Amino acid sequence: MRVELLLPATAGVTAEVLNGPRHWGMDSIDNAPGRLEMTKSSFGGIEMFRQANVVLGPLADAGKRYVAHAVDRSTAFTFDAGRTVHELSDADGRVWVMQAWSDQVDPTLSEADLASLGSRPSLPTGWTYR
């Protein structure tokens, strides 16, 4: 599944950011009911419900790689048994599970390439990919 997200400044956000296309890696997503008000908005003629709030911090830091951003949501991502899961470990030992991958940087990237992706990104000191 490909997901493209473009948030227009006219919808009350600070900036327009193309965030995709994304290819989901998990098998299901479940939201806790009532966690966020299900506000419906139209983006480019496509109606969507708000599922999360992301605090990016200063705009100068928003585009930096390998910076944690708090996401206000109550969501369970599920990977089916036997499914390969890709992880990043940061220098502090925290493990980050890949929920989606994108072909924005490399349009030829496929899901099959993810197993050997560890040699491609330039990770910060102390980070690992598996």
C-alpha positions in Angstrom: 0.0 0.0 0.0 1.3 3.4 -0.9 0.4 6.4 1.3 1.1 10.0 0.3 0.6 12.8 2.8 0.7 16.5 1.9 -0.5 18.9 4.5 -1.4 22.3 2.9 -0.7 25.4 4.9 -4.3 26.5 4.2 -5.5 23.7 6.5 -4.0 25.4 9.6 -0.6 23.8 9.5 2.7 25.7 9.4 4.1 24.2 6.2 3.4 21.8 3.3 5.5 18.7 3.6 5.5 15.8 1.1 5.8 12.7 3.3 5.7 9.8 0.9 4.9 7.8 -0.9 5.0 5.3 2.1 4.8 1.6 1.9 3.4 0.1 5.1 5.4 -2.7 6.7 2.9 -3.7 9.4 -0.1 -5.9 8.9 -2.7 -4.0 10.9 -3.3 -0.8 12.8 -5.8 -0.5 15.6 -6.7 2.8 17.3 -8.0 3.2 20.8 -11.5 4.8 20.5 -12.0 8.3 21.8 -8.2 9.0 22.2 -8.4 11.9 19.7 -11.3 13.8 18.4 -12.0 12.4 14.9 -11.8 15.7 13.1 -12.4 15.4 9.3 -10.5 17.6 6.9 -10.1 17.8 3.2 -6.6 17.7 1.6 -6.5 18.2 -2.1 -10.1 17.0 -2.3 -9.4 13.9 -0.3 -11.3 13.7 3.0 -9.2 12.4 5.9 -9.6 11.9 9.7 -6.9 13.1 12.1 -5.2 10.0 13.6 -2.3 11.5 15.5 -0.6 14.8 16.4 3.1 15.0 15.7 5.3 17.5 17.6 8.2 18.4 15.3 9.7 21.1 17.5 11.6 24.0 15.8 11.1 24.0 12.1 14.9 24.2 11.6 15.1 20.7 13.2 12.0 19.2 11.5 13.8 17.8 8.5 16.9 16.4 10.3 17.4 12.7 10.1 17.5 10.4 13.1 15.7 12.8 15.5 12.9 11.4 17.6 9.6 13.3 17.3 6.8 12.7 19.8 3.5 11.3 18.3 0.4 11.8 20.3 -1.7 8.7 19.5 -2.8 5.5 21.1 -2.3 3.0 18.3 -1.2 -0.7 18.1 0.8 -1.7 15.0 0.7 -5.5 14.5 3.1 -7.6 12.5 1.9 -11.1 11.7 3.8 -14.1 13.1 6.7 -15.0 10.8 6.8 -11.6 9.3 10.3 -10.0 9.0 10.6 -6.9 11.1 13.3 -4.2 10.5 14.8 -2.3 13.4 17.1 0.6 14.1 18.9 0.8 17.5 20.1 4.2 18.6 23.3 5.0 20.5 21.2 4.8 23.8 20.0 1.3 23.1 16.5 2.3 22.2 15.0 0.1 19.4 12.9 1.6 16.7 10.7 -0.7 14.6 10.2 0.3 10.9 6.5 0.8 10.4 6.8 2.0 6.8 9.5 2.6 4.1 9.7 5.1 1.4 11.1 5.3 -2.1 11.5 9.1 -2.0 15.4 8.9 -2.0 15.7 5.9 -4.2 12.7 5.2 -6.5 14.1 1.7 -7.3 13.9 0.6 -3.6 11.7 -2.4 -3.1 10.6 -4.3 0.0 13.1 -7.1 -1.0 15.9 -4.5 -0.6 15.1 -3.8 3.1 17.1 -6.9 4.3 20.3 -5.4 3.0 19.5 -1.8 3.7 21.9 -1.5 6.6 24.8 -0.7 4.3 23.0 2.1 2.5 22.0 4.8 5.0 24.7 6.7 6.7 23.8 6.1 10.3 24.9 8.3 13.3 27.7 6.9 15.4 26.4 4.1 17.7 23.3 3.3 15.6 22.7 -0.1 13.9 20.1 -1.5 11.5 19.0 -5.1 11.5 
